[in-house]
Amino acid sequence: MNIVLTKVTTPIIGWIGSVLGWIINAIYSLLDLIGIPNIGLAIILFTLVIYIFMTPLQIKQQKFSKLNSIMQPEIQKIQKKYKGKKDQESMMKQNEEVTAVYQKYGVSPTGSCVQLLIQMPILLALYQVIYHIPGYITGVREVFTGLATKIMSVEGFSDIISKFLTDNKINMYGIAPNMTFTKETTIDFLYKLTPSQMESFADVSQFSGFADLFADVSEKATHMNSFLNLNISDTPWAIIQSGWSQGNAAGYLLVFAAIMIPFLAWFTQWLNYKLMPQPQNQNDNQPPSTMEASMKSMNTVMPIMSAIFCFSFPVGIGIYWIIGAVIRSVQQVVLNKHMDKIDTEDLIRKNQEKMKKKMEKRGMTAERINQQARMNVRNIQEPVKKTNTKPALTAEEKAEQMKKSTEYYKSSNYKPGSLAAKANMVKQFDEKSKSKKK
Protein backbone atom coordinates (compact mmCIF):
# COMPACT_ATOMS: atom_id res chain seq x y z
CA MET A 1 0.00 0.00 0.00
CA ASN A 2 1.52 3.31 -1.10
CA ILE A 3 0.94 5.83 1.69
CA VAL A 4 2.58 9.24 1.77
CA LEU A 5 1.97 11.12 5.01
CA THR A 6 1.79 14.89 5.12
CA LYS A 7 4.57 14.88 7.74
CA VAL A 8 8.19 14.09 6.92
CA THR A 9 9.13 10.62 8.19
CA THR A 10 12.84 10.61 7.26
CA PRO A 11 15.06 9.97 10.32
CA ILE A 12 16.79 13.06 11.80
CA ILE A 13 15.09 15.44 9.32
CA GLY A 14 11.71 14.11 10.46
CA TRP A 15 12.64 14.55 14.14
CA ILE A 16 13.87 18.10 13.56
CA GLY A 17 10.78 18.72 11.42
CA SER A 18 8.55 17.82 14.37
CA VAL A 19 10.23 20.47 16.53
CA LEU A 20 10.08 23.09 13.76
CA GLY A 21 6.47 22.09 13.09
CA TRP A 22 5.60 22.83 16.71
CA ILE A 23 7.15 26.31 16.33
CA ILE A 24 5.29 27.24 13.12
CA ASN A 25 2.06 25.85 14.56
CA ALA A 26 2.48 28.10 17.62
CA ILE A 27 3.15 31.11 15.39
CA TYR A 28 0.07 30.44 13.23
CA SER A 29 -2.11 29.87 16.32
CA LEU A 30 -0.93 33.23 17.71
CA LEU A 31 -1.78 34.95 14.42
CA ASP A 32 -5.17 33.26 14.45
CA LEU A 33 -5.83 34.61 17.97
CA ILE A 34 -5.22 38.21 16.84
CA GLY A 35 -7.41 37.73 13.76
CA ILE A 36 -4.84 37.33 10.97
CA PRO A 37 -4.56 33.57 10.25
CA ASN A 38 -2.24 33.95 7.25
CA ILE A 39 0.20 31.23 6.19
CA GLY A 40 2.45 33.66 4.27
CA LEU A 41 2.96 35.83 7.35
CA ALA A 42 3.46 32.70 9.49
CA ILE A 43 6.23 31.53 7.11
CA ILE A 44 7.99 34.92 7.35
CA LEU A 45 7.93 34.96 11.17
CA PHE A 46 8.87 31.26 11.31
CA THR A 47 11.89 31.78 9.04
CA LEU A 48 12.96 34.80 11.11
CA VAL A 49 12.81 32.83 14.38
CA ILE A 50 14.79 29.88 13.00
CA TYR A 51 17.57 32.02 11.53
CA ILE A 52 17.89 33.97 14.80
CA PHE A 53 18.39 30.65 16.61
CA MET A 54 21.10 29.69 14.08
CA THR A 55 23.01 32.98 14.51
CA PRO A 56 25.62 31.46 16.92
CA LEU A 57 26.47 28.87 14.26
CA GLN A 58 26.87 31.66 11.71
CA ILE A 59 29.25 33.53 14.02
CA LYS A 60 31.41 30.44 14.55
CA GLN A 61 31.55 29.81 10.82
CA GLN A 62 32.58 33.44 10.16
CA LYS A 63 35.36 33.24 12.76
CA PHE A 64 36.68 30.10 11.09
CA SER A 65 36.54 31.81 7.68
CA LYS A 66 38.50 34.79 9.05
CA LEU A 67 41.27 32.57 10.38
CA ASN A 68 41.13 30.38 7.29
CA SER A 69 41.97 33.37 5.09
CA ILE A 70 45.15 33.83 7.17
CA MET A 71 46.02 30.12 7.25
CA GLN A 72 45.57 29.45 3.54
CA PRO A 73 48.85 31.08 2.38
CA GLU A 74 50.79 28.88 4.84
CA ILE A 75 48.88 25.76 3.81
CA GLN A 76 49.39 26.55 0.11
CA LYS A 77 53.11 27.01 0.80
CA ILE A 78 53.25 23.52 2.33
CA GLN A 79 51.25 22.03 -0.55
CA LYS A 80 53.64 23.67 -3.03
CA LYS A 81 56.60 22.27 -1.10
CA TYR A 82 55.31 18.69 -1.52
CA LYS A 83 53.79 19.16 -4.97
CA GLY A 84 54.30 16.09 -7.15
CA LYS A 85 55.54 13.95 -4.25
CA LYS A 86 53.24 10.93 -3.97
CA ASP A 87 55.36 8.69 -1.72
CA GLN A 88 53.94 7.78 1.67
CA GLU A 89 56.62 9.56 3.69
CA SER A 90 56.11 12.88 1.87
CA MET A 91 52.34 12.67 2.18
CA MET A 92 52.59 11.96 5.91
CA LYS A 93 54.94 14.91 6.40
CA GLN A 94 52.60 17.16 4.43
CA ASN A 95 49.64 16.12 6.61
CA GLU A 96 51.70 16.68 9.76
CA GLU A 97 52.73 20.18 8.69
CA VAL A 98 49.21 21.14 7.62
CA THR A 99 47.87 19.86 10.97
CA ALA A 100 50.54 21.95 12.71
CA VAL A 101 49.19 25.08 10.99
CA TYR A 102 45.71 24.37 12.33
CA GLN A 103 47.16 23.80 15.82
CA LYS A 104 49.12 27.03 15.51
CA TYR A 105 45.87 28.98 15.06
CA GLY A 106 43.91 26.84 17.51
CA VAL A 107 41.26 25.58 15.07
CA SER A 108 40.13 22.20 13.86
CA PRO A 109 40.42 21.21 10.17
CA THR A 110 36.77 20.16 10.33
CA GLY A 111 35.64 23.39 12.01
CA SER A 112 33.65 24.70 9.04
CA CYS A 113 32.23 21.28 8.17
CA VAL A 114 30.79 20.83 11.67
CA GLN A 115 28.80 24.06 11.38
CA LEU A 116 27.44 23.02 7.98
CA LEU A 117 26.58 19.52 9.22
CA ILE A 118 24.52 21.05 12.02
CA GLN A 119 22.80 23.59 9.77
CA MET A 120 21.98 21.32 6.82
CA PRO A 121 19.41 19.04 8.55
CA ILE A 122 17.74 22.13 10.05
CA LEU A 123 17.44 23.85 6.66
CA LEU A 124 16.19 20.67 4.97
CA ALA A 125 13.60 20.13 7.71
CA LEU A 126 12.60 23.80 7.46
CA TYR A 127 11.93 23.39 3.75
CA GLN A 128 9.91 20.19 4.30
CA VAL A 129 7.76 21.80 7.01
CA ILE A 130 6.83 24.67 4.70
CA TYR A 131 6.05 22.23 1.89
CA HIS A 132 3.82 20.10 4.16
CA ILE A 133 1.90 22.84 5.97
CA PRO A 134 -1.27 20.79 6.79
CA GLY A 135 0.81 18.13 8.53
CA TYR A 136 2.27 20.63 11.00
CA ILE A 137 -0.28 23.46 11.41
CA THR A 138 -3.39 22.24 13.21
CA GLY A 139 -5.52 25.22 12.16
CA VAL A 140 -4.83 24.60 8.47
CA ARG A 141 -5.48 20.87 8.74
CA GLU A 142 -8.84 21.48 10.42
CA VAL A 143 -10.02 23.62 7.49
CA PHE A 144 -9.77 20.62 5.14
CA THR A 145 -10.65 17.80 7.58
CA GLY A 146 -14.42 18.00 7.17
CA LEU A 147 -14.26 18.11 3.37
CA ALA A 148 -11.75 15.23 3.30
CA THR A 149 -14.11 13.12 5.44
CA LYS A 150 -17.02 13.81 3.05
CA ILE A 151 -14.91 12.94 0.00
CA MET A 152 -13.79 9.65 1.61
CA SER A 153 -17.43 8.71 2.20
CA VAL A 154 -17.95 8.50 -1.59
CA GLU A 155 -17.38 5.00 -2.95
CA GLY A 156 -14.24 4.78 -5.07
CA PHE A 157 -13.04 8.26 -3.99
CA SER A 158 -9.39 7.22 -4.39
CA ASP A 159 -9.94 6.31 -8.07
CA ILE A 160 -11.84 9.57 -8.61
CA ILE A 161 -8.93 11.63 -7.27
CA SER A 162 -6.43 9.63 -9.35
CA LYS A 163 -8.53 10.18 -12.51
CA PHE A 164 -8.78 13.91 -11.75
CA LEU A 165 -4.99 14.16 -11.40
CA THR A 166 -4.43 12.26 -14.65
CA ASP A 167 -7.09 14.07 -16.73
CA ASN A 168 -5.88 17.52 -15.63
CA LYS A 169 -2.16 16.59 -15.80
CA ILE A 170 -1.58 17.77 -12.23
CA ASN A 171 1.79 17.04 -10.61
CA MET A 172 2.10 17.27 -6.82
CA TYR A 173 5.03 16.51 -4.54
CA GLY A 174 4.13 13.36 -2.55
CA ILE A 175 0.85 12.86 -4.44
CA ALA A 176 0.55 10.60 -7.49
CA PRO A 177 -2.24 8.92 -9.49
CA ASN A 178 -3.09 5.28 -8.64
CA MET A 179 -1.88 5.65 -5.05
CA THR A 180 -4.10 4.62 -2.15
CA PHE A 181 -5.41 7.82 -0.58
CA THR A 182 -5.79 8.10 3.19
CA LYS A 183 -7.26 10.92 5.23
CA GLU A 184 -3.82 12.53 5.56
CA THR A 185 -2.99 12.39 1.84
CA THR A 186 -6.50 13.57 0.89
CA ILE A 187 -6.02 16.65 3.09
CA ASP A 188 -2.60 17.15 1.53
CA PHE A 189 -4.14 16.86 -1.95
CA LEU A 190 -6.88 19.41 -1.18
CA TYR A 191 -4.39 21.90 0.32
CA LYS A 192 -2.13 21.75 -2.74
CA LEU A 193 -4.97 22.43 -5.20
CA THR A 194 -4.88 25.90 -6.72
CA PRO A 195 -8.14 27.93 -6.56
CA SER A 196 -8.96 27.08 -10.18
CA GLN A 197 -8.18 23.38 -9.62
CA MET A 198 -10.34 23.34 -6.47
CA GLU A 199 -13.22 24.78 -8.51
CA SER A 200 -12.80 22.07 -11.16
CA PHE A 201 -12.61 19.34 -8.52
CA ALA A 202 -15.84 20.61 -6.93
CA ASP A 203 -17.56 20.13 -10.31
CA VAL A 204 -16.94 16.35 -10.25
CA SER A 205 -20.41 14.78 -10.36
CA GLN A 206 -19.82 12.37 -7.46
CA PHE A 207 -19.17 15.35 -5.14
CA SER A 208 -22.18 17.46 -6.15
CA GLY A 209 -23.97 16.68 -2.86
CA PHE A 210 -21.63 18.89 -0.80
CA ALA A 211 -21.01 21.88 -3.06
CA ASP A 212 -21.59 24.31 -0.16
CA LEU A 213 -18.81 22.67 1.84
CA PHE A 214 -16.46 23.01 -1.14
CA ALA A 215 -17.32 26.72 -1.39
CA ASP A 216 -16.75 27.29 2.35
CA VAL A 217 -13.38 25.49 2.35
CA SER A 218 -12.28 27.29 -0.82
CA GLU A 219 -13.10 30.68 0.74
CA LYS A 220 -11.18 29.91 3.96
CA ALA A 221 -8.22 28.48 2.03
CA THR A 222 -8.04 31.55 -0.20
CA HIS A 223 -8.12 33.83 2.85
CA MET A 224 -5.35 32.07 4.75
CA ASN A 225 -3.23 31.50 1.59
CA SER A 226 -3.55 35.05 0.24
CA PHE A 227 -0.34 37.08 0.55
CA LEU A 228 0.09 40.38 -1.33
CA ASN A 229 -2.83 39.32 -3.53
CA LEU A 230 -1.05 36.07 -4.44
CA ASN A 231 -2.21 32.60 -3.44
CA ILE A 232 0.84 30.98 -1.84
CA SER A 233 -0.36 27.47 -2.74
CA ASP A 234 -0.33 28.46 -6.42
CA THR A 235 2.78 28.58 -8.64
CA PRO A 236 4.08 31.83 -10.18
CA TRP A 237 3.79 30.27 -13.64
CA ALA A 238 0.10 29.40 -13.11
CA ILE A 239 -0.54 32.93 -11.75
CA ILE A 240 1.18 34.48 -14.77
CA GLN A 241 -0.99 32.44 -17.15
CA SER A 242 -4.16 33.29 -15.22
CA GLY A 243 -3.34 37.01 -15.00
CA TRP A 244 -2.39 37.24 -18.67
CA SER A 245 -5.64 35.60 -19.73
CA GLN A 246 -7.62 38.30 -17.86
CA GLY A 247 -6.23 40.92 -20.21
CA ASN A 248 -6.87 43.89 -17.89
CA ALA A 249 -4.90 46.07 -15.45
CA ALA A 250 -5.64 43.79 -12.48
CA GLY A 251 -4.45 40.75 -14.47
CA TYR A 252 -1.21 42.45 -15.58
CA LEU A 253 -0.53 43.56 -12.00
CA LEU A 254 -0.93 39.94 -10.95
CA VAL A 255 1.56 38.90 -13.66
CA PHE A 256 4.07 41.48 -12.39
CA ALA A 257 3.70 40.30 -8.79
CA ALA A 258 4.17 36.65 -9.85
CA ILE A 259 7.33 37.51 -11.84
CA MET A 260 8.77 39.37 -8.85
CA ILE A 261 8.82 36.17 -6.76
CA PRO A 262 11.49 34.37 -8.91
CA PHE A 263 13.31 37.67 -9.51
CA LEU A 264 13.57 38.47 -5.79
CA ALA A 265 14.57 34.86 -5.08
CA TRP A 266 17.52 35.35 -7.46
CA PHE A 267 18.45 38.87 -6.35
CA THR A 268 18.34 38.29 -2.59
CA GLN A 269 20.44 35.11 -2.81
CA TRP A 270 22.92 36.80 -5.17
CA LEU A 271 23.18 39.71 -2.71
CA ASN A 272 23.72 37.28 0.17
CA TYR A 273 26.63 35.60 -1.64
CA LYS A 274 28.16 39.01 -2.47
CA LEU A 275 28.07 40.07 1.19
CA MET A 276 29.93 36.96 2.31
CA PRO A 277 33.69 37.40 2.90
CA GLN A 278 35.52 36.36 -0.25
CA PRO A 279 38.87 34.51 -0.10
CA GLN A 280 41.75 36.81 -0.99
CA ASN A 281 44.34 35.56 -3.46
CA GLN A 282 47.76 36.36 -2.01
CA ASN A 283 49.43 36.38 -5.41
CA ASP A 284 47.61 38.42 -8.05
CA ASN A 285 49.57 36.69 -10.82
CA GLN A 286 48.50 33.27 -9.58
CA PRO A 287 45.20 31.91 -10.96
CA PRO A 288 42.48 31.02 -8.42
CA SER A 289 42.50 27.49 -7.03
CA THR A 290 40.05 24.85 -8.22
CA MET A 291 38.01 25.19 -5.02
CA GLU A 292 37.82 28.98 -5.35
CA ALA A 293 36.74 28.70 -8.99
CA SER A 294 34.08 26.11 -8.08
CA MET A 295 32.73 28.28 -5.26
CA LYS A 296 32.55 31.32 -7.52
CA SER A 297 30.73 29.33 -10.18
CA MET A 298 28.29 27.87 -7.63
CA ASN A 299 27.57 31.33 -6.16
CA THR A 300 26.60 32.48 -9.65
CA VAL A 301 24.61 29.43 -10.72
CA MET A 302 22.65 28.70 -7.52
CA PRO A 303 20.66 31.99 -7.43
CA ILE A 304 19.76 31.53 -11.10
CA MET A 305 18.60 27.96 -10.44
CA SER A 306 16.48 29.19 -7.52
CA ALA A 307 14.73 31.66 -9.84
CA ILE A 308 14.04 28.93 -12.40
CA PHE A 309 12.67 26.52 -9.78
CA CYS A 310 10.50 29.29 -8.30
CA PHE A 311 8.33 29.37 -11.43
CA SER A 312 7.13 25.80 -10.84
CA PHE A 313 7.16 25.75 -7.00
CA PRO A 314 4.34 27.15 -4.82
CA VAL A 315 4.65 30.86 -4.00
CA GLY A 316 5.09 29.88 -0.33
CA ILE A 317 8.45 28.27 -1.15
CA GLY A 318 9.53 31.40 -3.03
CA ILE A 319 8.58 33.56 -0.01
CA TYR A 320 10.63 31.28 2.25
CA TRP A 321 13.69 31.58 -0.05
CA ILE A 322 13.38 35.37 -0.30
CA ILE A 323 12.86 35.99 3.42
CA GLY A 324 15.62 33.53 4.31
CA ALA A 325 18.09 35.29 1.98
CA VAL A 326 17.08 38.74 3.30
CA ILE A 327 17.58 37.63 6.91
CA ARG A 328 20.95 36.06 6.07
CA SER A 329 22.01 39.26 4.26
CA VAL A 330 21.15 41.43 7.27
CA GLN A 331 22.97 38.97 9.53
CA GLN A 332 25.97 39.06 7.20
CA VAL A 333 26.20 42.86 7.27
CA VAL A 334 26.11 42.83 11.09
CA LEU A 335 28.61 39.93 11.24
CA ASN A 336 30.99 41.66 8.82
CA LYS A 337 31.09 44.74 11.07
CA HIS A 338 31.50 42.53 14.13
CA MET A 339 34.33 40.51 12.57
CA ASP A 340 36.18 43.69 11.50
CA LYS A 341 36.34 44.74 15.16
CA ILE A 342 37.71 41.39 16.34
CA ASP A 343 41.44 41.33 17.07
CA THR A 344 42.87 38.38 15.13
CA GLU A 345 45.69 37.75 17.63
CA ASP A 346 43.19 37.74 20.50
CA LEU A 347 40.97 35.30 18.54
CA ILE A 348 43.95 32.99 17.93
CA ARG A 349 44.94 33.14 21.60
CA LYS A 350 41.42 32.20 22.74
CA ASN A 351 41.28 29.36 20.22
CA GLN A 352 44.64 28.04 21.41
CA GLU A 353 43.43 28.10 25.03
CA LYS A 354 40.29 26.15 24.08
CA MET A 355 42.33 23.59 22.14
CA LYS A 356 44.79 23.34 25.01
CA LYS A 357 41.96 22.49 27.45
CA LYS A 358 40.55 19.88 25.07
CA MET A 359 43.95 18.22 24.66
CA GLU A 360 44.57 18.27 28.41
CA LYS A 361 41.28 16.45 28.91
CA ARG A 362 42.60 13.77 26.58
CA GLY A 363 45.64 13.30 28.86
CA MET A 364 48.26 15.52 27.18
CA THR A 365 50.22 17.77 29.57
CA ALA A 366 50.60 21.50 28.94
CA GLU A 367 54.40 21.18 28.54
CA ARG A 368 54.02 18.46 25.92
CA ILE A 369 51.36 20.49 24.07
CA ASN A 370 53.59 23.59 23.95
CA GLN A 371 56.61 21.53 22.92
CA GLN A 372 54.66 19.89 20.13
CA ALA A 373 53.31 23.25 18.95
CA ARG A 374 56.85 24.77 18.88
CA MET A 375 58.24 21.79 17.00
CA ASN A 376 55.37 21.85 14.50
CA VAL A 377 55.76 25.57 13.82
CA ARG A 378 59.56 25.17 13.48
CA ASN A 379 59.00 22.35 10.99
CA ILE A 380 56.80 24.65 8.93
CA GLN A 381 59.17 27.61 8.95
CA GLU A 382 62.46 25.67 8.87
CA PRO A 383 62.15 22.25 7.25
CA VAL A 384 64.46 19.67 8.82
CA LYS A 385 67.62 19.05 6.81
CA LYS A 386 69.17 15.63 6.62
CA THR A 387 72.65 15.30 8.19
CA ASN A 388 75.61 12.95 7.66
CA THR A 389 74.90 12.69 3.94
CA LYS A 390 77.82 12.09 1.54
CA PRO A 391 78.44 14.76 -1.11
CA ALA A 392 77.00 13.88 -4.50
CA LEU A 393 79.48 12.38 -7.03
CA THR A 394 80.29 14.25 -10.21
CA ALA A 395 79.62 12.71 -13.63
CA GLU A 396 83.35 11.98 -14.12
CA GLU A 397 83.63 10.28 -10.70
CA LYS A 398 80.54 8.13 -11.41
CA ALA A 399 82.01 7.06 -14.77
CA GLU A 400 85.39 6.20 -13.23
CA GLN A 401 83.69 4.19 -10.47
CA MET A 402 81.65 2.27 -13.02
CA LYS A 403 84.75 1.57 -15.09
CA LYS A 404 86.70 0.18 -12.13
CA SER A 405 83.79 -2.01 -11.11
CA THR A 406 83.40 -3.41 -14.62
CA GLU A 407 87.15 -4.12 -14.98
CA TYR A 408 87.18 -5.86 -11.61
CA TYR A 409 84.46 -8.29 -12.57
CA LYS A 410 85.93 -8.88 -16.05
CA SER A 411 89.43 -9.74 -14.76
CA SER A 412 89.19 -13.50 -15.16
CA ASN A 413 90.31 -16.21 -17.64
CA TYR A 414 86.80 -17.60 -18.05
CA LYS A 415 84.89 -17.27 -21.29
CA PRO A 416 82.52 -14.24 -21.05
CA GLY A 417 78.88 -15.30 -20.63
CA SER A 418 79.73 -18.83 -19.53
CA LEU A 419 78.38 -20.39 -16.34
CA ALA A 420 81.90 -20.43 -14.87
CA ALA A 421 82.32 -16.69 -15.58
CA LYS A 422 79.01 -15.87 -13.83
CA ALA A 423 79.99 -18.00 -10.82
CA ASN A 424 83.32 -16.19 -10.65
CA MET A 425 81.51 -12.80 -10.68
CA VAL A 426 79.41 -13.85 -7.68
CA LYS A 427 82.55 -14.97 -5.89
CA GLN A 428 84.32 -11.64 -6.62
CA PHE A 429 81.23 -9.67 -5.40
CA ASP A 430 81.27 -11.58 -2.09
CA GLU A 431 85.00 -10.98 -1.64
CA LYS A 432 84.57 -7.24 -2.39
CA SER A 433 81.72 -6.94 0.11
CA LYS A 434 83.75 -8.66 2.85
CA SER A 435 86.73 -6.37 2.24
CA LYS A 436 84.50 -3.26 2.60
CA LYS A 437 83.18 -4.49 5.96
CA LYS A 438 86.75 -4.90 7.23
MODAZI-V602602 format. One record per helix or strand of 2 or more residues. SS is the DSSP state (H for helix, E for strand). FROM is the first residue (numbers start at 1). LEN is the number of residues. Records with the same first field share a line. If there is no record, write none. Layout:
BEGIN
SS: FROM-LEN, FROM-LEN
END
This chain:
BEGIN
H: 13-21, 39-15, 55-27, 88-18, 111-21, 133-4, 138-15, 157-11, 183-10, 195-8, 205-21, 236-11, 249-27, 290-21, 315-27, 344-18, 366-16, 395-16, 419-19
E: 226-2, 230-2
END
